[in-house]
Every structure is written in structure tokens, then in C-alpha cells.
């Protein structure tokens, strides 16, 4: 089978990636070793991150804004892990 993307793991990140691949018309295959659902959550939500601040001991060291020029998406999608 021809596949553009192989996704290993059907957790929140793997399912999110499968959805993004499908939206873009990529040929993808998702594999999962477990036959049943996990009893525990692996992620809380999908967040839209538009900037990041690096802070230590209450002092900001850096601030970075995401503003890519060649894409309609001005954010990074993240899935926080628990």
C-alpha cells in the first residue's frame, strides 16, 4: 500500500495527525498495538498557541510570536500531555 504518512499510536496526537493528513489529502495509515481504549486520558485538549514566553525565577528571558508568512495559520496546534 502506498502511504505518505505512517502514524504510530491512536492516542489524541495520532488521531489529530490523522485528521490533519485527511484534510490535506495525504495517504495515511494509523497503527495501534492495543486492542482496547485506554482507561486514562493522555491529553486534555488541542490548544492554539500564538506566542511563547520563556520565564525563569519570575523573569522573562524571551518572548516569541508565531506569525508565519507563507501560511494562513498564524498559530501552532499543540496537544498537552498529562
Backbone as a ProteinNet text record, in pm:
[ID]
protein_1_A
[PRIMARY]
XXXXXXXXXXXXXXXXXXXXXXXXXXXXXXXXXXXXXXXXXXXXXXXXXXXXXXXXXXXXXXXXXXXXXXXXXXXXXXXXXX
[TERTIARY]
84.1	0	88.7	56.1	127.5	76.7	168.8	133.5	228.4	173.3	256.3	303.5	215.6	244.9	203.1	294.6	262.3	249.7	135.6	109.5	108.7	196.7	207	142.6	30.1	-41.3	-169.3	-280.7	-412.1	-457.8	-362.8	-397.9	-439.7	-455.5	-500.7	-410	-279.3	-186.8	-196.4	-200.1	-212.1	-341.7	-452.4	-581.5	-585.7	-525.4	-517.4	-437.4	-324.4	-241.9	-316.4	-388.3	-466.6	-569.6	-634.6	-732	-665.7	-550.8	-480.2	-433	-387	-346.1	-465.7	-579.7	-700.6	-744.7	-737.8	-776.1	-688.2	-563.6	-468.9	-457.8	-539.9	-540.7	-422.1	-357.3	-244.2	-293.8	-218.4	-248.7	-180.1	-257.3	-201.2	-249.9	-171.9	-208.6	-179	-275.1	-260.8	-253.5	-152.8	-140.4	-139.6	-202.9	-213.1	-194.5	-109.6	-83.7	-190.3	-261	-363.6	-496.5	-565.4	-694.7	-810.4	-786	-893.1	-852.4	-951.6	-926.4	-850.9	-770.8	-701.2	-802.2	-776.4	-863.4	-830.4	-716.1	-668.8	-653.8	-683.5	-668.2	-520.9	-487.2	-349.4	-333.2	-441	-434.3	-562.5	-552.9	-668.7	-745.8	-674.7	-740.1	-637.7	-685.6	-597	-595.7	-477.6	-463.2	-407.4	-448.6	-391.1	-288.9	-162.4	-54.8	-10.9	-21.1	18.3	148.3	192	319.5	367.4	495.8	557.1	644.2	644	733.2	819.8	949	1042	1067.4	1028.8	1037.4	1113	1201.9	1270.9	1278.8	1247.3	1251.2	1173.6	1059.4	976.1	1026.7	1133.1	1191.5	1177.4	1120.6	1103.6	1237.6	1279.1	1404.4	1381.8	1268.4	1241	1091.4	1047.3	909.1	914.1	840.2	837.5	693.4	665.9	533.1	536.3	433.3	424.1	347	412.9	348.2	408.9	388.4	446.8	388.2	473.7	431.8	365	400.3	353.6	244.3	164.9	57.2	-61.7	-182.8	-299.1	-315.3	-230.5	-243	-138.8	-183.6	-91.9	-74.6	-82.1	-69.2	-12.3	29.5	73.9	-29.1	-72.4	-167	-87.3	-118.6	-49.7	-151.6	-107.8	-190	-113.6	-153.3	-80.8	-96.5	11.3	9.5	-0.5	-69.7	-80.2	14.2
-117.7	0	124.1	221	348.5	436.4	487.5	571	689.1	808.6	927.5	939.8	904.1	920.8	796.1	742.9	632.9	691.7	672.7	725.5	608.2	613.6	505.9	553.2	492.2	526.7	602.7	551.4	612.3	692.3	755.5	846.6	980.6	1080.1	1211	1271.7	1257.3	1315.1	1240.8	1108.3	1029.8	1056.4	1065.4	1093.4	1234.5	1329.9	1467.2	1470.5	1400.4	1395.8	1328.7	1221.5	1155.2	1250.6	1328	1425	1530.6	1580.9	1682.2	1625.8	1501.3	1436.8	1422.7	1379.8	1363.3	1497.6	1603.6	1736.5	1781.9	1735.5	1778.7	1679.5	1576.4	1480.8	1385.7	1368.3	1276.1	1133.8	1038.4	897	857.4	814.6	785.5	651.1	594.8	469.1	486.4	449.7	459.4	319	291.6	161.2	181.3	89.6	94.2	-46.7	-64.3	-200.3	-248.5	-158.1	-200.2	-225	-328.4	-362.2	-287.7	-229.2	-161.3	-17.5	62.9	201	206.1	309.7	332.2	377.4	341.2	384.8	526.6	579.4	709.3	806.8	932.2	1036.6	1062.5	1088	1120.3	1268.1	1336.3	1477.9	1545.3	1673.3	1747.3	1815.1	1872.4	1949.2	1981.9	2035.8	2087.7	2238.5	2293.8	2437.2	2508.3	2632.6	2719.6	2809.1	2788.9	2865.9	2972.2	3098.7	3208.6	3275	3247.6	3301.4	3219.6	3234.4	3161.9	3259.2	3246.7	3324.9	3228	3254.5	3175.4	3254.9	3196.1	3266.2	3179.1	3239.4	3169.2	3259.2	3204.6	3278.4	3410	3407.6	3526.7	3630.6	3601.3	3696.5	3643.5	3724.3	3684.7	3692.3	3581	3577.1	3600.3	3555.1	3570.4	3561.2	3627.5	3617.5	3596.3	3495.5	3464.5	3458.8	3526.4	3526.4	3442.9	3363.3	3283.2	3362.8	3398.5	3473.2	3429.8	3302.8	3256.2	3331.2	3365.8	3447.5	3367.1	3240.7	3163.5	3063	3091.1	3000.5	3080.9	3030.5	3100.2	3077	2990.3	2956.9	3034.4	3125	3207.7	3150.9	3019.5	2955.8	2815.9	2758.3	2619.8	2543.7	2428.3	2345.6	2250.4	2245.8	2156.6	2072.4	1956.4	1868.7	1843.7	1912.7	1893	1750.5	1694	1558.2	1564.7	1466.1	1461	1358
0	0	0	-83.5	-85.1	28	108.1	222.3	227.3	246	264.2	407.8	503.1	645.3	721	802.3	892.6	1032.7	1095.1	1229.2	1325.7	1424.9	1522.8	1652.4	1686.8	1809.6	1781.2	1833.1	1811.3	1932	1999.1	2108.1	2050.8	2135.9	2088.7	1982	1997.5	1899.3	1766.4	1771	1648.7	1575.1	1647.8	1585	1528.4	1598.8	1548.6	1419.1	1416	1296	1180.8	1208	1103.1	1043.8	1128.1	1081	992.4	1034.8	955.8	822.5	821.5	695.8	600.9	655.1	572.6	514.5	594.1	545.5	429.9	428.2	325.5	208.6	211.2	100.3	98.6	212.3	220.1	241.8	191.7	215.5	344.9	444	574	625.2	715.4	781.3	928.8	1013.8	1157.6	1215.3	1295.8	1361.6	1512.1	1582.9	1729.3	1781.2	1882.4	1932.4	2029.3	2095.3	2192	2121.7	2166.5	2107.1	2173.2	2290.8	2364.9	2396.7	2432.6	2472.5	2603.9	2620.9	2746.8	2852.5	2976.2	3085.5	3130.9	3089.8	3136.9	3020.8	3047.6	2947.8	2921.6	2796.2	2759.7	2725.1	2698.3	2663.6	2710.6	2734.7	2784	2671.5	2575.8	2469.7	2362.3	2253.6	2149.8	2164.8	2181.8	2205.4	2082.3	2065.6	1963.2	2031.6	1999.7	2060.6	1960	1998.8	1910.4	1954.5	2077.5	2125.2	2244.1	2273.9	2384.2	2462.6	2592.6	2678.4	2757.1	2761.5	2841	2968.8	3082	3210.3	3309.5	3385.7	3493.3	3615.4	3729.4	3856.7	3846.8	3777.1	3764.8	3666.5	3595.2	3499.4	3357.1	3268.7	3128.3	3056.2	2996.5	2921.2	2772.8	2723.7	2580.6	2556.5	2451.6	2404.2	2253.7	2208.5	2065.4	2017.5	1910	1849.3	1722.4	1700.2	1578.7	1474.8	1367.3	1259.3	1126.3	1087.8	961.6	842.8	748	633.6	522.6	507.5	392.8	426.6	526.9	564.5	616.2	596.4	651.5	801.9	860.5	1001.8	1082.3	1164.6	1243.6	1383.8	1397.1	1527.7	1510.7	1621.3	1625.8	1708.1	1659.8	1735.6	1822.9	1951	2043.3	2119.3	2160.4	2242.2	2371.4	2480.3	2606.6	2658.1	2707.1	2761.2	2912.2	2970.9	3117.2	3171.5
[MASK]
++++++++++++++++++++++++++++++++++++++++++++++++++++++++++++++++++++++++++++++++++

